[in-house]
Amino acid sequence: MVATTETSSARESAIRLVGEYVDSGEFERELGARVAHRTESQLLPGSLPALRRYLDEELVPAFLAMGFETTIIESPVAGGPPALLAERLEEPAHATILSYGHGDVIVGQDDRWTRGAGPWELAREGDRLYGRGSADNKAQHTINMAALRAVIEARGGSLGFNAKYLVEMGEEAGSVGLDALVAEHRDALAADVLIASDGPRVSPARPTMSLGCRGAVNFDLVVDLRDGAHHSGNWGGLIADPGLILANALASIVGPT
């Protein structure tokens, strides 16, 4: 019962600390500093220096202050964006949790921005915060890092488990090179469970937890029936229409609704 009571007390303390972090305005300040980085991975290679600065100036110092060791991993693809691996390994026998986030965002679209002073300055409207990356994915990894920080403080300087955090900087550009990077650093990324905060939720007011990820495979589907141009008739006919074959194949994946 003593261990259970101590665990419950630490949990309550961690939740209280995170609440104070949000209520004090520190979360908004921290997120605002990260939103200010123009980490537009879709503008590579020109945005590469900005992507690297985000890791060097924002995340590395934050992880170091939490007692993590940090390593910048260069992309295995020429001109590709870097990634950050942060590790806090307390005991070999402890369970290891690997977390994931990405610090890059889509292009700012400054001329189309309607909230505040633009996409690179966090703006508040009521209980909502607007800024490029505030929903995907700078707020998520900022919150997760704050949670880890609160657990360390609540448990008197210990997480009670091993933690690894991978932050990539090219997700919005298709995560080019990430598969090769993970394969190359397989041992360093080994963990008992992966917890990633990146994906849709049922509604803004309803937190959503998914217990598995099926992944995705991209491929090209080509219908090449014959050489040259041939008319298949207005409504089909003896000559099959590759366009209609392809359209029916795509439509068969899901129903109308």
DAGI-V905081 format. One record per residue. N is the residue number from 1. RES is the residue in one small letter. OMEGA is omega as a letter, one per 20 degrees, with the letter a starting at -180 (none if undefined). D_LAST is the distance of its C-alpha to the last C-alpha in Angstrom with 1 decimal. Layout:
N	RES	OMEGA	D_LAST
N	RES	OMEGA	D_LAST
//
This chain:
1	m	a	51.8
2	v	a	53.3
3	a	r	50.7
4	t	r	47.9
5	t	r	49.5
6	e	r	49.9
7	t	r	46.3
8	s	a	45.1
9	s	r	47.5
10	a	r	46.4
11	r	r	42.7
12	e	r	43.6
13	s	r	45.7
14	a	r	43.0
15	i	r	40.5
16	r	a	43.3
17	l	r	44.1
18	v	r	40.5
19	g	r	40.4
20	e	r	43.7
21	y	r	42.4
22	v	a	39.6
23	d	a	41.7
24	s	a	44.6
25	g	a	42.6
26	e	r	43.1
27	f	a	39.4
28	e	r	38.9
29	r	a	42.0
30	e	r	41.1
31	l	r	37.5
32	g	r	39.0
33	a	a	41.4
34	r	r	38.6
35	v	a	36.4
36	a	r	39.5
37	h	a	39.4
38	r	a	37.7
39	t	a	36.1
40	e	a	34.0
41	s	r	33.4
42	q	r	31.7
43	l	r	35.2
44	l	j	37.0
45	p	a	39.8
46	g	a	41.1
47	s	a	39.4
48	l	r	40.9
49	p	r	43.8
50	a	r	41.5
51	l	r	39.3
52	r	r	42.5
53	r	a	43.9
54	y	r	41.0
55	l	a	41.9
56	d	a	45.6
57	e	a	45.9
58	e	a	43.1
59	l	a	42.0
60	v	r	45.1
61	p	a	47.4
62	a	r	45.0
63	f	r	44.7
64	l	r	48.4
65	a	r	49.2
66	m	r	47.2
67	g	r	49.3
68	f	r	46.9
69	e	a	48.1
70	t	r	46.2
71	t	r	45.8
72	i	a	44.4
73	i	r	42.9
74	e	a	43.0
75	s	r	40.2
76	p	r	40.9
77	v	a	39.6
78	a	a	42.1
79	g	a	41.4
80	g	a	38.5
81	p	r	38.0
82	p	r	39.9
83	a	r	38.7
84	l	r	40.4
85	l	r	41.1
86	a	a	42.6
87	e	r	44.2
88	r	a	46.0
89	l	a	47.3
90	e	a	49.4
91	e	r	50.1
92	p	a	49.4
93	a	a	48.8
94	h	r	46.1
95	a	a	42.4
96	t	r	40.9
97	i	r	37.7
98	l	r	36.2
99	s	a	34.1
100	y	r	32.2
101	g	r	31.6
102	h	a	31.7
103	g	r	34.0
104	d	r	32.7
105	v	r	30.4
106	i	a	28.7
107	v	a	31.0
108	g	a	32.3
109	q	a	31.5
110	d	a	34.5
111	d	a	34.5
112	r	a	31.0
113	w	a	31.7
114	t	a	31.9
115	r	r	32.9
116	g	a	36.6
117	a	r	38.8
118	g	a	36.3
119	p	a	34.0
120	w	r	37.1
121	e	a	38.4
122	l	a	36.6
123	a	r	36.2
124	r	r	35.8
125	e	a	34.1
126	g	r	34.5
127	d	a	33.1
128	r	r	31.1
129	l	a	32.4
130	y	r	31.4
131	g	a	32.4
132	r	a	31.2
133	g	a	30.4
134	s	r	30.5
135	a	a	26.9
136	d	j	26.9
137	n	a	29.1
138	k	r	32.6
139	a	a	32.1
140	q	a	30.7
141	h	r	33.6
142	t	r	36.0
143	i	a	34.9
144	n	r	35.1
145	m	r	38.6
146	a	r	39.7
147	a	r	38.7
148	l	r	40.7
149	r	a	43.6
150	a	r	43.5
151	v	r	43.6
152	i	a	46.6
153	e	a	48.4
154	a	a	47.6
155	r	r	48.9
156	g	r	52.1
157	g	a	51.2
158	s	r	49.2
159	l	a	45.5
160	g	r	46.2
161	f	r	44.0
162	n	a	43.8
163	a	r	41.3
164	k	a	40.1
165	y	r	37.9
166	l	r	36.5
167	v	r	35.6
168	e	a	34.5
169	m	a	34.7
170	g	a	32.3
171	e	a	28.8
172	e	r	27.5
173	a	r	29.1
174	g	r	27.5
175	s	a	30.0
176	v	r	32.2
177	g	a	35.0
178	l	a	33.6
179	d	r	33.3
180	a	r	36.9
181	l	a	38.0
182	v	r	36.6
183	a	a	38.2
184	e	a	41.5
185	h	a	41.6
186	r	a	40.2
187	d	a	43.1
188	a	a	43.1
189	l	a	39.4
190	a	a	39.8
191	a	r	38.6
192	d	a	37.7
193	v	r	34.3
194	l	r	32.1
195	i	a	30.8
196	a	r	28.9
197	s	r	27.6
198	d	a	25.1
199	g	a	21.4
200	p	r	18.8
201	r	a	19.3
202	v	r	17.3
203	s	r	19.2
204	p	a	22.6
205	a	a	24.4
206	r	r	23.1
207	p	a	24.4
208	t	r	22.2
209	m	r	23.8
210	s	a	22.3
211	l	r	24.7
212	g	r	23.9
213	c	a	22.7
214	r	a	21.5
215	g	a	22.5
216	a	r	21.4
217	v	r	23.0
218	n	r	23.0
219	f	r	24.0
220	d	r	24.4
221	l	a	23.0
222	v	r	25.5
223	v	a	26.0
224	d	a	29.7
225	l	a	30.9
226	r	r	34.3
227	d	r	36.6
228	g	a	37.1
229	a	r	35.1
230	h	a	34.4
231	h	a	32.8
232	s	a	30.3
233	g	a	30.4
234	n	a	28.2
235	w	a	26.0
236	g	a	26.9
237	g	a	30.0
238	l	a	32.4
239	i	a	31.5
240	a	a	28.0
241	d	a	26.0
242	p	r	25.1
243	g	r	22.6
244	l	r	20.6
245	i	a	21.0
246	l	a	19.7
247	a	r	16.7
248	n	r	15.8
249	a	r	16.5
250	l	a	14.1
251	a	a	11.2
252	s	a	12.1
253	i	r	11.5
254	v	r	7.8
255	g	a	5.5
256	p	a	3.8
257	t	none	0.0
//
